[in-house]
């Protein structure tokens, strides 16, 4: 709970400061917002590590191979990073670049899941 309060405090404070600064110096306001975003992500790394540890434990308990779970985790990571990058592009007024970033993220997510798809198809072929 303490981490959430820190994230909220940093985000709200930075947003207010960025709005005020953007009135006079748009570029500095953008840099401030990006720095605050990096700080918020840094504060959330502990939660991400805890989730990853739990996923590893559940995978081991279920007897699943890491090759099955890893593509899912990687795809979620790609989706999160792509969304952040696209929103930064939109904030900078680059909607087209944001769209290209989202398309590239979707292609990369598909690429990461191909080994899982191959594994499923091999399993189905073996059953037939």
N, C-alpha and C positions, 0 to 999 in steps of 0.2 A: 504494500500500500504506500509505503514511503517513496518508492521509486516512481509510482504514478503521480504522486503529488509534485515531485521534482520535475517530471516531464511536463505536467500541466503548467507549473509555474514558469518554467523556461519558455515554453511555447507561447503562453499568453503575454508574458513580458516582452519577448522578442517581437511578437506580432504588433503590439502597441508601439514599440520603439521603431519598428520598420515602417509603420504607417506614418509616423511623425517625420522620420528621416526622409522617406520617399517624396515628401512634399517639396523638399529643397534639393536633394541629391538622390535621384532614383537609383543610380548605380550602387551607392553606399548602402541604401536600404536593401537592395537585392543581396549584397554580400552579407549583410547582417542577418537576413533571413536564412541564407544558406549556412552560415556558421551556427546559427541556433538549431537548424535542422540536423547538422552533424552532431551537435551536442546531445540533442534528443535521441538520436540513433545510438550514440555512445552509452547513454543512460539505459537504453533498452537491451543492450547486449547481454546483460545478466539473465534477463528473462528468456532470451533466445537460447542461451546455453542450457538453461534449465529444461526448456521444452525439448531440445535436442537430446539431452541425457534421458529424459522420460521416454522419448521415442525409441532410443536405443534399448532401454530396458524392456519396453513393451514388445519390440521386435524380437528380442532374445526369448522372452517368455512365450511368445506365439510360435517360436521356431521358424520365423521367416528369415530368408536370406537377405543380407544387406542390399543385394542387387535389386530387390523388389522395392524396398523402402527408400533407398537413396534417390532414385529419380523423382519420387514424389516430393521429397524434401528440397531437392535442387530446383524443381519447378516452382515451388512456393517461394523460394528465395529469389528466383528470376522474376517472378511476378511482382514481388514487393519492390525490388530494386528498379524494375522498369517503371512501375507506377510513380515512384519517387522522382526518377529522372524526368519522366513526362510532365509531372506537375511543376518541376523547376523550370522546364522549357516553357510551359504555359505562363508561369509567373513572369518570365522574361519576355513574354509577348511572341513567342515562337511556337504557335499552334501547329504549324506544319512539321517542325522538328519533333514536337511531342508525338504526333501521329506516326512518324517514321520510327521513333523510339519504341512505341507500343507494338508496331508491326515486327520490328527486329526482336523484341522480347518474346513475342508469340512464336516466332520462328525458332529462337533459341530454346524455348521451353519444349517445343515439339522435338527438337533434336535431342534434348536430354532424355525424353521419354521413349525414344526409339528402341533402346535396349530392352526396356520393360515390355514394349509391344512385341518385340521379337521373342522374348521369353514366353509370353502368353500364347503366341502363335505356335511356337515349338511344342508347348504343352498340349494345345488342342490337336495338333498334328499327331502327337504321340498317342493320344486317346483314340483317334480314329483308326 
